[in-house]
């Protein structure tokens, strides 16, 4: 009788373990910090774009993402990212101090360089967050 209960318990545990896959982990998010190392200009702000093509498995689909954040004086930003989903991080110099300022309309007579900047990031990095990875440091080239 004891062996029967043990066998049922063991069989249940094996079925539960086999049922968990990458799709379940993909639904989880982690708080992810991006730190910038800039040895040349402490006052420089940076636009950080976090892009993902998304991910699809048999059971779940993560839609593509495009987040934009301004680094500010601390040279770091934090975002909630899905684990096991690849992201591309693109860094651009900006004179803006906030996202509201960045997206505000340019004054008449000024030239908008946003389109030119989008084609030429000063740094690019690809990451795939996991439960154990919560910080990445990107050095800004001189």
NORNORQUI-V759404 format. One line per field, one symbol per residue. phi: phi as a letter, one per 20 degrees, with the letter a starting at -180 (. if undefined). A space follows every 10 residues. Layout:
phi->???
//
This chain:
phi->.fffffffff fffffffffe cffffffedc fddddddced bfefeceddd dbenbccfdb cdfgcbdccd fmfflbccbe cfemdfcddd dcfbeedbff ffefffffne deegfffgec febcbdccfc fedcbcdcee ff
//
